[in-house]
Amino acid sequence: MIQRIRHSPDMWAILLLIGLWAIFFWRLYTPNEVDQESLQEGDFSGQFVAWTSYSVERFREGEIPLWNPYMNAGAPFLADPQTAVLYPPRLLTVALLASQSDVNNGDVYAALQREMTLQVLLGSLMMYAFLRRLTRDIVQDAPTQISAVASLIGALVFGFGGFMTAYPPLQLPLLESAIWIPLVLLGIHEATRPTHEKIGWRCLVLAGVALALCALAGHPQTLLFTAYGAVAYLVYRLWQCGANWKTIVLAILVMALFAGGLSAAQLLPTAQFQSQTYRENFSVDDKGGGFSMQDLTQFVFPYMLGRWTPLYLGLIGLVLVGVAIWRRVPGYGFWLGVGLFGLALSFGQRLAIYDFVYVLLPGFGFFRGQERAAFVVAVAGAVLASMGALQVLTWDYLSDHKPLRQLRRVLIGLIVLCALFGLIFFVLRLIPPNGELYQGALDSAGLALLVALLIALILPSVMQKPTQLKWQWALVTLVVFDLFSANMGGENYDPIPANDRLPEPAFIQIMRDNLTPGQKIEGLVGIGSSYSTMYGLPDIWGNSPLQFEAVEFYLRNIPVERRWELLSVQVLNAEWDSLPVPYTRIGEGPGFYVYRLDDPRPFAHMVYEVRVVSNNGGARQLVGDLNFPVRDVVVLKENPGSLPETPGNTVVILQTLDPEKIRIQTRGDTSGVLTLALPYDTGWKVEIDGREADLLEAYGGLSAVYVPEGTHQIELVYRPLSIRIGAIISAMTLLGVIGVVAWGLRGNRKIGVRDAGKPAA
C-alpha cells in the first residue's frame, strides 16, 4: 500500500499542490508576527467578518439567524445570499468559533481568512481531479504521469491564476462559489462517458450537489455562470455520445432538481427578498459595466493597468492555451467557445453580445459588474492550458519538428513584444517629473520579458524530450514561477496580524450607553459598511448589495431629520457642528462628533389619524415633506378600521426585542395604529392576544398594526413561509441524495461506471 502511494503520480501531484498552497499563503499562517500579514480591510471585514461574527453569536445561543436588526434599519439575514448562513464550510467555521468561550473580532477575521485559503486549496484539488479524468480520456495510451503533470498545470492555473488571486479573496462569496465548478464538471464528465450504454445518473446527482454548494456559497452571479456552463457541458457531452433530445432534457432536469432542491432553503428566501430590493429597478445601463478594451493587456502584462488582473492565466499558461488551440486537441473547440463567450461578456455593453445575452438568457439581467465573467475565462483557460500541456508532453519530435520551429518563431515574437513594452516604459520611467508613475508598468513588462525568455528556453526542450522527468517538472516549475511571481502577496494584503484587526473604538461604548432599546443609530460616519452588526448596534445604514427599496429611499431621498424620525434614530455620528433637531453632544470620534437626539420617535409609537395613499411611491413622497406630521399621522394603503376623532391615550411598553421576536403591550382608551420602526416584510407574523392579525405597510415601507382599545399583548415573529418551504424541500432532497448514495453502495458499484470490473475509458 505504502509502496503504491510512493509511486503514485496523483499522490505526488496532490502533495505538491498542498505544498505550493502552503507556500503561497505562508504569511497568513506563520507564527512569526514580524512576517505575518492579513487580508485588507474592506468588503472582507465590513461585510463578511461582521456578518460571520453575528452568525457566531446567534449559533452560540442555539438560534438560526433569520433577521439582522443591526443593519439597514433591520433586514433579512439568511435570505441575503452573501451571508452564506447555510454554506457547509461556513457552518464549520461558525461552529468552531461558537465553541470557544471568548471570541473577539480578530479571531473571526483570522478564522474567515483561513476558510478562504482552504477554499482555494479545495478548488485546486477538485480542478486537478476533473482534469485528470479529462486528460486521461484524451490520451488513453499515455503514461499516467503525463496526465498527472498536465492536470497539475491546469489546477495551478485555476487556483493561483489572476482571477482567483484578484478580488475574489476579498469578496469571499465569489471565491467560494467559484471553486465548485470543477466538481460540477467532473460529475457531468463521469456521467457521460461514451462507453456507457446509459447515463451515469448518480454522477449527475454529484453535479447537482456541487451546484447546490455553489448556490449556498452566496454569489448568485457566479452561480449563474456555473449553471449555464454546466448545462452547456452536459449538452455537449451528451451530443458527443449521440443521445437524443429527450435524454438531454431529462439529464438537465435531474441535475437541476438536485441542485435546486438542496439549495431551496437559500434560493426561495433570496428570491423573495430580491423582489423587494431597490436593485430591481436598475436598468441595462446600470448593469452593463465591464472591462475596457485595454484590459486585454492583462493576458500578457499582469498589474500593468491596476491592482488586479483577473484575466492573467500566466504567460506560460497563455502559451499552453495557444498550443491546445493550434494543435486542435480533442475538445478544444468547446472550451475555446466558452472562454471567448466569457471574455466577450466581461466587456459588458462595450460589445453587442451583452445586449443579446441580457434579452435572451434568463438571469443575466439581474447583475451588475460584467467583468466578473473573467471567472468563465479562468475556467476555460485552465482546461485549455492543461490540454496544451498534454500536447506538449506527448509531442513527437521526430514527426513534428517543423511545427516546433513555428512555435519557436512565435516565442521569439513574444519576447520582442515584451522587450518593446519594457523599453517604452523604461524610457517613460526616466522622464521627469512623472516618471515614477510608470514604475508598475515597467515591473510588469520586465516580469513578462523574463518569463517569455524562460518559456523560449524551457518549452522547446520539453517538447524534444517530453518523457524525461526533469523536463516535465521544469515545465511545472516554470508555471509556478510565473504565477507565484505575479500573484503571490500583492495589494490584497497588509503586514498586520489578523488577530490584531478590528479593535473596538472607544466611541462605540458611548453610543451603546446612550441608546434606548428599540432605538437606532446612524453610523454612516465613523462606523460604516456593516460593522454595526459586529458591534451589536442597530444601524440604519449597511453595505449589503440587497436592501429594501423603501429603506434605500428613506436614506437617499428625504431630509435627514425625516429619516431619523421614521427610523427611530436616537444616537448618531456626524461631522457637523450642529444638527437640524434638538440634540446633546455626548462624545466624539476621529473627525466627527457623537450626538444623542433629545426627542427621538419611539420604536413602537401609537398614532390615531390615517392618511390613505394607495401606492408606495406617493406615500414615500408624502413622508419626505417636512410639513407633513409623520409623528401624528400614519400613511397607509387603506383604512384599517375605526379610529377616534381625537387622539386617545395609550401606554406602549416594549417588553421583548429579539432579532426574530418582538413583544409589545398596549393599554389604551381607544383604538389606534401602532407604528413600528421596522421595515415591512411579509415574513413578520402578528398576533394580538394570541389571535392572528394583519401586518400593515406604513409610510411606504415600514410596519404597523391596528390595535383595538383596551389592554393587549402584541407579538411579532419573523417566520417567512419561503424559509419553511425551502427547508422542507432541501431536507427531502437531502434524503434523496442519501438514498442515491446508499443505493450505489448497496450495489457495490462505482459511480458512473457501468461495470465495476471493466476499466473506464
C-alpha positions in Angstrom: 0.0 0.0 0.0 2.7 2.5 1.0 4.8 1.5 -2.0 1.9 2.2 -4.3 1.3 5.6 -2.8 5.0 6.4 -3.0 5.0 5.7 -6.8 1.6 7.3 -7.5 1.9 10.4 -9.7 -1.5 11.5 -8.4 -0.3 11.4 -4.8 2.8 13.4 -5.7 0.8 15.9 -7.6 -1.7 16.3 -4.7 1.1 16.7 -2.2 2.8 19.3 -4.5 -0.5 21.2 -4.8 -0.8 21.3 -1.0 2.8 22.3 -0.5 2.6 25.1 -3.1 -0.7 26.3 -1.5 1.1 26.4 1.9 3.9 28.5 0.4 1.5 30.8 -1.4 -0.3 31.7 1.8 2.6 31.2 4.3 2.5 34.7 5.6 -1.1 34.2 6.7 -0.1 31.2 8.8 3.4 31.9 10.1 3.7 32.3 13.9 6.3 35.0 13.5 4.4 38.2 13.9 7.0 40.2 12.1 6.3 38.3 8.9 2.5 38.0 9.4 0.1 39.6 7.0 -3.7 39.6 6.6 -6.3 40.4 4.0 -7.0 44.1 3.6 -10.0 45.5 5.4 -12.9 46.5 3.2 -15.6 44.2 1.9 -13.9 41.3 3.6 -14.1 42.9 7.0 -17.0 45.3 6.6 -19.3 42.6 5.3 -18.2 39.0 5.8 -16.3 39.3 9.1 -19.1 41.4 10.5 -21.8 39.0 9.3 -19.9 36.0 10.5 -19.5 37.4 13.9 -23.3 37.8 14.1 -23.7 34.2 13.0 -21.3 33.1 15.7 -23.3 35.0 18.3 -26.6 33.5 17.2 -25.4 29.9 16.8 -23.8 30.1 20.2 -27.3 30.8 21.5 -28.7 27.8 19.6 -30.5 30.0 17.0 -30.5 30.3 13.2 -30.1 33.9 12.3 -33.0 34.8 10.1 -33.2 38.6 10.7 -30.4 41.1 11.3 -31.6 44.1 13.5 -28.2 45.7 13.3 -28.1 46.8 9.6 -30.2 48.7 7.2 -32.7 49.5 10.0 -33.4 45.7 10.1 -33.1 43.3 7.2 -33.4 39.6 6.4 -30.1 37.8 7.2 -30.4 34.3 6.0 -32.2 35.5 2.8 -29.2 37.6 1.9 -27.2 35.1 0.0 -23.8 36.7 0.8 -24.2 35.9 4.5 -23.7 32.2 3.5 -25.5 31.1 6.6 -26.2 27.6 5.2 -22.9 27.0 3.4 -21.3 23.9 5.0 -17.7 25.3 5.2 -19.1 28.5 6.8 -21.1 26.4 9.2 -18.0 24.6 10.2 -16.1 27.9 10.7 -19.0 29.4 12.7 -19.3 26.2 14.8 -15.6 26.2 15.7 -15.8 29.8 16.7 -19.0 29.4 18.7 -17.5 26.5 20.6 -14.9 28.9 22.1 -15.6 30.8 25.2 -14.0 34.1 24.3 -14.0 35.2 20.6 -13.0 38.7 19.5 -13.2 40.4 16.2 -9.6 39.4 15.3 -10.4 35.8 15.9 -13.3 35.9 13.5 -11.1 37.7 11.0 -8.4 35.0 11.2 -10.9 32.2 11.0 -12.6 33.6 7.9 -9.2 34.2 6.3 -8.3 30.5 7.0 -11.5 29.5 5.4 -10.7 31.5 2.3 -7.3 29.8 1.9 -8.7 26.3 2.4 -11.3 27.0 -0.2 -8.6 27.9 -2.7 -6.9 24.6 -1.9 -10.1 22.7 -2.3 -10.9 24.3 -5.6 -7.4 23.5 -6.9 -7.7 19.8 -5.8 -11.1 19.5 -7.5 -9.8 21.0 -10.7 -7.0 18.5 -10.6 -9.5 15.7 -10.2 -11.6 16.9 -13.2 -8.6 17.4 -15.4 -7.2 14.0 -14.6 -10.3 12.4 -15.9 -10.4 14.7 -18.9 -6.8 14.3 -20.0 -6.8 10.6 -19.4 -9.7 10.3 -21.9 -7.8 12.4 -24.4 -4.6 10.2 -24.4 -5.6 6.8 -23.1 -2.3 5.2 -24.1 0.0 7.8 -22.5 1.7 7.1 -19.1 -0.3 8.2 -16.1 2.4 10.6 -15.2 1.8 12.6 -18.3 -1.9 13.1 -17.5 -1.0 13.9 -13.9 1.5 16.7 -14.8 -0.9 18.2 -17.4 -3.7 18.2 -14.8 -1.4 19.7 -12.2 -0.6 22.6 -14.5 -4.3 23.3 -15.2 -5.0 23.1 -11.4 -2.3 25.7 -10.8 -3.6 28.0 -13.4 -7.1 27.8 -11.9 -6.1 28.1 -8.2 -3.3 30.6 -8.4 -4.1 32.4 -11.7 -5.1 36.0 -12.0 -8.8 35.5 -11.2 -8.6 33.5 -8.0 -5.9 35.8 -6.6 -7.5 39.1 -7.6 -10.6 40.4 -5.8 -12.3 37.0 -5.0 -10.3 36.6 -1.7 -11.7 39.9 -0.6 -15.2 39.2 -1.9 -15.5 35.8 -0.2 -18.8 34.6 -1.7 -17.5 35.0 -5.2 -14.4 32.8 -4.5 -16.4 30.2 -2.5 -19.0 29.9 -5.3 -16.3 29.7 -8.0 -14.4 26.8 -6.5 -17.2 24.3 -7.1 -17.3 24.3 -10.9 -14.6 21.6 -11.2 -16.8 19.2 -9.2 -19.8 20.1 -11.3 -17.8 19.4 -14.5 -16.4 16.2 -13.0 -19.8 14.8 -12.2 -21.1 15.6 -15.7 -17.9 14.2 -17.3 -18.2 10.9 -15.4 -22.0 10.7 -16.1 -21.5 11.0 -19.9 -18.6 8.7 -20.8 -19.1 7.5 -24.4 -18.6 3.8 -23.3 -21.8 3.9 -21.1 -24.9 2.4 -22.5 -26.8 4.6 -20.1 -26.1 7.9 -18.4 -24.4 7.6 -15.0 -27.4 9.2 -13.2 -25.7 9.1 -9.9 -22.9 11.2 -11.2 -25.5 13.8 -12.3 -26.6 13.8 -8.7 -23.0 14.7 -7.8 -23.0 17.5 -10.3 -26.3 18.7 -8.7 -24.9 18.6 -5.2 -21.9 20.6 -6.4 -24.2 23.2 -8.0 -26.1 23.4 -4.7 -22.9 24.1 -2.8 -22.1 26.8 -5.3 -25.5 28.4 -4.6 -25.1 28.1 -0.8 -21.7 29.8 -1.0 -23.6 33.0 -1.7 -22.7 34.6 -5.0 -25.7 34.4 -7.4 -23.9 35.8 -10.4 -21.2 33.1 -10.2 -23.9 30.5 -9.7 -25.5 31.8 -12.9 -22.2 31.4 -14.8 -21.6 27.9 -13.3 -25.2 26.8 -14.1 -25.0 27.9 -17.7 -21.6 26.3 -18.1 -22.9 23.1 -16.6 -25.8 22.9 -18.9 -23.6 23.7 -21.9 -21.1 21.0 -21.0 -23.8 18.4 -20.3 -25.4 19.1 -23.7 -22.0 19.0 -25.4 -21.1 15.7 -23.8 -24.4 14.0 -24.5 -24.3 15.2 -28.1 -20.9 13.5 -28.4 -22.5 10.4 -27.0 -25.3 10.5 -29.6 -28.0 11.0 -27.0 -31.5 12.0 -28.2 -33.1 15.2 -27.1 -35.3 13.5 -24.5 -32.3 12.1 -22.7 -30.6 15.5 -22.8 -33.7 17.3 -21.3 -34.1 14.6 -18.7 -30.4 14.8 -17.7 -30.6 18.6 -17.3 -33.8 18.2 -15.2 -32.1 15.6 -12.9 -29.1 17.8 -12.3 -31.3 20.9 -11.8 -33.7 19.0 -9.5 -31.0 18.1 -7.0 -29.2 21.4 -7.3 -32.4 23.5 -6.8 -33.8 21.1 -4.2 -30.7 21.1 -1.9 -30.3 24.8 -2.1 -34.0 25.7 -1.9 -33.7 26.7 1.8 -31.4 29.5 0.5 -32.8 30.2 -3.0 -36.5 30.7 -2.1 -35.9 33.3 0.7 -33.4 35.1 -1.5 -35.9 35.3 -4.4 -38.5 36.7 -2.1 -36.0 39.3 -0.7 -34.7 40.2 -4.1 -38.2 41.2 -5.2 -38.4 43.9 -2.5 -35.0 45.4 -3.1 -34.0 48.6 -4.9 -31.8 46.8 -7.3 -34.9 45.5 -9.0 -35.2 49.0 -10.6 -31.7 49.0 -12.2 -31.6 49.4 -15.9 -29.4 47.7 -18.5 -27.2 50.8 -18.4 -26.7 50.3 -14.7 -25.8 46.7 -15.1 -23.7 46.8 -18.3 -20.4 47.9 -16.9 -17.3 45.7 -17.6 -13.7 45.7 -18.7 -12.3 48.3 -21.0 -10.6 47.2 -24.2 -7.1 48.0 -22.8 -7.7 45.3 -20.2 -6.8 42.7 -22.8 -3.2 43.5 -21.9 -3.8 41.6 -18.7 -3.3 38.4 -20.6 0.4 39.3 -21.1 1.3 42.0 -18.6 0.0 41.5 -15.1 -0.9 44.5 -13.0 0.1 47.0 -15.7 -3.3 48.8 -15.5 -4.3 48.3 -11.9 -4.2 46.3 -8.7 -5.9 43.3 -10.1 -5.5 41.2 -13.3 -8.2 38.6 -13.3 -7.6 37.7 -17.0 -4.0 36.6 -16.3 -3.5 32.9 -16.8 0.2 33.2 -16.6 2.3 33.8 -19.7 3.2 30.2 -19.9 -0.5 29.4 -19.3 -1.4 31.6 -22.3 1.2 29.9 -24.5 -0.2 26.4 -23.5 -3.7 27.6 -24.3 -2.4 28.6 -27.7 -0.8 25.2 -28.2 -4.1 23.4 -27.4 -5.9 25.6 -30.0 -3.1 25.4 -32.6 -2.9 21.6 -32.4 -6.7 21.1 -32.1 -6.6 18.9 -29.0 -9.9 16.9 -28.8 -12.5 19.1 -27.0 -10.6 22.4 -27.6 -13.5 23.9 -29.6 -16.0 23.7 -26.8 -13.6 25.3 -24.3 -12.4 27.9 -26.7 -16.0 28.9 -27.3 -16.7 29.0 -23.6 -13.6 31.2 -23.0 -14.4 33.6 -25.8 -18.0 33.9 -24.7 -16.9 34.7 -21.1 -14.3 37.2 -22.5 -16.9 39.0 -24.7 -19.4 39.1 -21.9 -16.8 40.6 -19.5 -16.8 43.8 -21.6 -20.4 44.4 -20.8 -22.2 46.9 -23.1 -18.9 47.7 -24.9 -19.7 44.7 -27.1 -23.1 43.9 -28.6 -23.1 40.3 -27.2 -24.2 41.7 -23.8 -27.5 43.0 -25.2 -28.3 39.7 -26.8 -27.4 37.9 -23.5 -29.4 40.4 -21.4 -32.5 40.0 -23.5 -32.4 36.3 -24.4 -30.8 34.4 -21.5 -32.8 34.4 -18.2 -30.9 35.6 -15.2 -28.2 37.8 -16.8 -30.5 40.9 -16.4 -30.2 40.7 -12.6 -26.5 41.5 -12.1 -24.0 44.3 -12.4 -20.2 44.0 -12.8 -20.0 42.0 -16.0 -16.2 41.9 -15.6 -16.8 39.0 -13.2 -17.3 36.9 -16.3 -13.5 36.7 -16.1 -14.4 33.6 -14.0 -15.5 31.9 -17.1 -12.3 32.8 -18.9 -10.3 31.5 -15.9 -12.0 28.1 -16.0 -11.8 27.7 -19.8 -8.2 28.9 -19.7 -7.2 26.3 -17.0 -8.8 23.5 -19.0 -7.1 24.6 -22.3 -3.8 25.1 -20.5 -4.0 21.5 -19.3 -4.8 20.4 -22.8 -1.9 22.3 -24.1 0.4 20.8 -21.5 -0.8 17.4 -22.5 0.0 18.1 -26.1 3.5 19.3 -25.2 4.2 16.3 -23.0 3.1 13.9 -25.8 5.0 15.7 -28.6 6.5 13.5 -31.2 9.7 15.5 -32.0 10.7 13.3 -35.0 7.5 13.9 -36.9 6.6 17.3 -35.5 9.9 19.2 -35.7 8.6 21.6 -38.3 5.7 22.8 -36.0 8.3 23.2 -33.3 10.2 25.6 -35.4 7.0 27.6 -35.9 6.4 27.7 -32.2 10.0 29.0 -31.7 9.2 31.9 -34.0 6.0 32.7 -32.1 8.0 32.7 -28.8 10.6 35.0 -30.3 7.8 37.3 -31.3 6.5 37.2 -27.8 10.0 38.1 -26.5 10.2 41.0 -28.9 6.7 42.3 -27.8 7.6 42.1 -24.1 11.0 43.8 -24.8 9.4 46.6 -26.8 6.9 47.3 -24.0 9.7 47.1 -21.4 11.8 49.6 -23.4 8.9 52.0 -23.8 8.2 52.1 -20.1 11.9 52.2 -19.2 12.2 55.4 -21.2 9.0 56.9 -19.7 10.3 56.0 -16.3 13.3 58.2 -16.8 11.4 61.3 -17.9 10.7 63.7 -15.0 8.6 64.8 -13.3 6.1 61.9 -13.5 8.4 59.1 -14.4 7.7 57.1 -11.2 4.1 56.7 -12.4 5.4 54.1 -14.9 7.3 52.0 -12.4 4.5 49.5 -12.1 4.1 49.1 -15.8 7.9 48.7 -16.1 7.9 46.0 -13.5 5.1 44.2 -15.3 6.8 44.3 -18.6 10.0 43.2 -17.0 8.4 40.1 -15.5 6.7 39.3 -18.8 10.0 39.6 -20.6 11.8 37.3 -18.1 9.0 34.7 -18.2 9.0 34.8 -22.1 12.7 34.2 -22.1 12.3 31.2 -19.8 9.5 29.8 -21.9 11.7 30.1 -25.0 14.4 28.3 -23.2 12.4 25.5 -21.5 9.4 24.7 -23.7 11.3 23.5 -26.8 13.4 21.3 -24.6 10.3 19.8 -23.0 8.9 19.1 -26.5 12.1 17.5 -27.6 12.3 15.2 -24.6 8.8 15.1 -23.2 9.2 11.7 -21.5 12.1 12.9 -19.3 11.0 13.6 -15.8 13.3 16.6 -15.3 11.8 18.4 -18.3 8.3 17.6 -17.1 8.9 19.1 -13.7 10.8 22.0 -15.4 7.6 22.9 -17.1 5.7 22.7 -13.8 8.4 24.9 -12.1 8.0 27.5 -14.9 4.3 27.6 -14.3 4.8 28.1 -10.6 7.4 30.7 -11.1 5.2 32.7 -13.5 2.0 32.6 -11.4 3.6 33.0 -8.0 5.8 35.9 -9.1 2.8 37.7 -10.4 0.1 36.9 -7.9 1.7 36.0 -4.5 1.1 38.6 -1.9 0.2 41.9 -3.6 -2.2 44.6 -2.6 -4.8 42.3 -1.2 -2.7 42.0 2.0 -1.3 44.3 4.7 1.5 43.4 7.1 -0.9 43.2 10.1 -1.6 40.0 12.0 -5.3 39.1 11.6 -5.8 38.8 15.3 -4.9 42.5 15.7 -7.6 43.6 13.3 -10.8 45.5 14.2 -10.2 46.6 17.8 -13.4 48.3 19.1 -13.2 52.1 19.1 -13.9 53.9 22.3 -16.9 55.8 20.9 -18.8 52.6 20.3 -19.3 52.2 24.0 -20.5 55.8 24.3 -23.2 55.0 21.6 -24.2 51.8 23.5 -24.6 53.6 26.8 -26.9 56.3 25.3 -29.1 54.0 23.3 -32.6 53.1 24.5 -33.8 49.5 23.5 -35.6 49.7 20.1 -33.9 52.9 19.0 -31.4 53.0 16.3 -28.1 54.7 15.4 -26.8 56.4 12.2 -23.3 55.2 11.9 -22.5 56.2 8.3 -19.7 58.3 9.7 -17.2 56.5 12.0 -18.7 53.0 11.7 -19.6 52.5 8.0 -20.0 49.3 6.0 -21.8 46.7 8.1 -19.5 47.0 11.2 -22.6 47.8 13.3 -23.6 44.1 13.0 -20.2 43.2 14.6 -20.7 45.8 17.4 -24.3 44.9 18.1 -25.6 48.4 17.3 -28.8 48.8 15.3 -27.7 51.0 12.4 -29.9 52.4 9.7 -27.0 52.0 7.2 -25.2 49.0 5.9 -23.5 47.8 2.7 -25.2 44.7 1.7 -25.9 44.6 -2.1 -29.5 43.8 -1.2 -31.5 46.4 0.7 -35.2 47.1 1.0 -36.3 49.6 -1.6 -38.2 51.7 1.0 -35.1 51.9 3.3 -33.0 52.9 0.4 -35.5 55.7 -0.4 -35.5 57.0 3.1 -31.7 57.0 3.3 -31.2 58.7 -0.1 -34.2 60.8 -1.0 -35.7 62.6 2.1 -34.3 65.1 4.5 -32.0 63.7 7.3 -34.3 64.8 10.1 -37.2 63.0 8.5 -35.3 59.7 8.1 -34.2 59.9 11.7 -37.9 60.3 12.7 -39.2 57.5 10.6 -36.4 55.0 11.6 -36.3 56.0 15.3 -32.7 57.2 15.3 -31.6 58.3 18.8 -27.7 58.3 18.5 -25.7 59.3 15.5 -22.2 60.3 14.3 -21.8 63.4 12.2 -19.1 65.8 11.1 -21.4 68.7 11.5 -21.1 71.2 14.4 -24.8 71.2 14.9 -28.0 69.3 13.9 -31.4 70.4 12.5 -33.2 69.0 15.5 -32.7 69.3 19.3 -29.6 67.3 20.4 -27.0 66.7 23.0 -23.4 66.2 22.1 -22.2 63.1 24.1 -18.7 62.3 22.6 -16.5 62.4 19.6 -14.5 60.1 17.4 -11.7 60.6 14.9 -13.0 63.6 12.8 -16.7 63.5 14.0 -19.0 64.1 16.9 -21.4 61.7 18.6 -24.9 63.1 19.2 -28.0 62.0 21.1 -31.3 63.3 19.8 -33.4 64.8 22.6 -36.8 63.7 21.3 -36.5 60.6 19.1 -39.5 58.8 17.9 -40.0 55.6 19.9 -39.6 52.3 18.1 -43.3 51.5 18.8 -45.5 54.6 18.6 -49.3 54.8 18.6 -51.0 57.0 16.0 -54.7 57.8 15.8 -55.0 59.5 12.4 -54.6 57.8 9.0 -53.8 59.3 5.6 -54.7 56.8 2.9 -52.3 56.7 -0.1 -52.8 53.7 -2.4 -49.2 53.4 -3.7 -45.8 53.3 -2.0 -44.4 55.9 -4.3 -46.9 58.5 -3.3 -46.6 57.6 0.4 -42.8 58.0 0.3 -43.0 61.4 -1.4 -45.5 62.5 1.2 -43.4 61.5 4.2 -40.5 63.3 2.7 -42.3 66.6 3.1 -41.1 68.2 6.3 -44.5 69.9 6.7 -46.3 66.5 6.9 -46.7 65.5 10.6 -45.4 61.9 10.5 -45.5 61.5 14.2 -49.2 62.3 14.4 -50.4 60.8 11.1 -49.7 57.4 9.7 -49.8 56.8 5.9 -51.5 53.5 4.9 -52.7 52.0 1.7 -56.3 51.6 3.1 -58.3 52.5 6.2 -57.5 49.8 8.9 -60.7 50.2 10.9 -62.5 52.7 13.2 -60.3 55.4 14.8 -61.2 58.2 17.2 -61.9 61.7 16.1 -59.5 63.0 18.6 -56.2 61.3 19.7 -56.5 58.9 22.6 -54.2 58.0 25.4 -52.2 54.7 25.0 -49.3 53.3 27.0 -46.9 51.3 24.8 -44.5 49.0 26.6 -41.7 47.3 24.6 -41.3 44.0 26.5 -39.1 41.9 24.2 -36.9 42.9 21.3 -35.1 39.9 20.0 -34.0 39.6 16.4 -36.9 37.4 15.3 -39.4 38.1 18.1 -40.9 41.4 19.4 -43.4 41.6 22.2 -45.3 44.8 23.0 -48.0 45.6 25.5 -50.5 48.3 24.9 -53.1 49.9 27.3 -55.3 52.4 25.5 -58.7 54.1 25.9 -59.3 53.9 22.2 -58.2 52.1 19.1 -55.1 53.2 17.1 -52.4 52.2 14.7 -49.2 51.1 16.3 -46.4 52.2 14.0 -43.0 50.4 14.2 -39.6 51.5 13.0 -39.3 48.1 11.3 -39.0 47.6 7.6 -42.2 46.0 6.2 -41.6 42.3 5.3 -44.4 39.8 4.9 -42.3 37.3 6.8 -43.3 39.1 10.1 -46.4 37.4 11.5 -48.5 39.3 14.0 -50.7 38.1 16.8 -52.8 40.2 19.2 -53.7 38.3 22.3 -52.9 35.0 20.6 -55.0 35.7 17.5 -53.6 36.3 14.1 -53.7 39.9 12.9 -52.6 41.8 9.8 -49.3 43.5 9.4 -49.9 46.8 7.7 -47.5 48.7 5.4 -47.0 52.2 6.7 -45.2 55.3 5.3 -44.4 53.4 2.1 -42.3 50.7 3.6 -42.4 50.4 7.4 -44.6 48.2 9.6 -47.8 48.9 11.6 -50.5 47.1 13.4 -54.1 48.1 14.0 -54.8 47.8 17.8 -58.3 48.0 19.3 -58.9 49.8 22.5 -58.1 48.1 25.8 -55.1 46.1 27.1 -53.5 43.9 24.5 -50.4 41.7 24.1 -48.9 42.1 20.6 -46.3 39.6 19.3 -44.4 39.7 16.1 -42.4 36.7 15.0 -40.3 36.5 11.9 -41.0 33.2 10.2 -41.2 33.6 6.4 -43.1 31.0 4.5 -40.3 30.8 1.9 -37.8 29.7 4.5 -40.1 26.9 5.8 -41.0 25.7 2.3 -37.3 25.9 1.2 -36.2 24.0 4.3 -38.7 21.2 3.7 -37.7 20.9 0.0 -34.0 20.8 1.0 -34.5 18.2 3.6 -36.4 16.0 1.2 -33.8 16.4 -1.5 -31.0 15.6 1.0 -32.8 12.4 1.9 -32.9 11.7 -1.9 -29.2 12.2 -2.2 -28.6 9.9 0.8 -30.8 7.3 -0.9 -28.9 7.5 -4.1 -25.6 7.1 -2.3 -26.9 4.2 -0.3 -28.3 2.5 -3.4 -24.9 2.9 -5.1 -23.1 1.4 -2.1 -25.5 -1.4 -1.8 -25.0 -2.3 -5.4 -21.2 -2.2 -4.8 -20.7 -0.2 -8.0 -18.5 2.8 -8.7 -20.4 6.0 -9.6 -20.6 6.5 -13.3 -19.0 3.2 -14.3 -21.4 0.7 -15.9 -19.5 -2.5 -14.9 -17.2 -2.3 -11.9 -14.9 -5.0 -13.4 -14.3 -3.0 -16.7 -11.8 -0.2 -16.9 -13.3 3.2 -17.7 -12.4 4.8 -21.0 
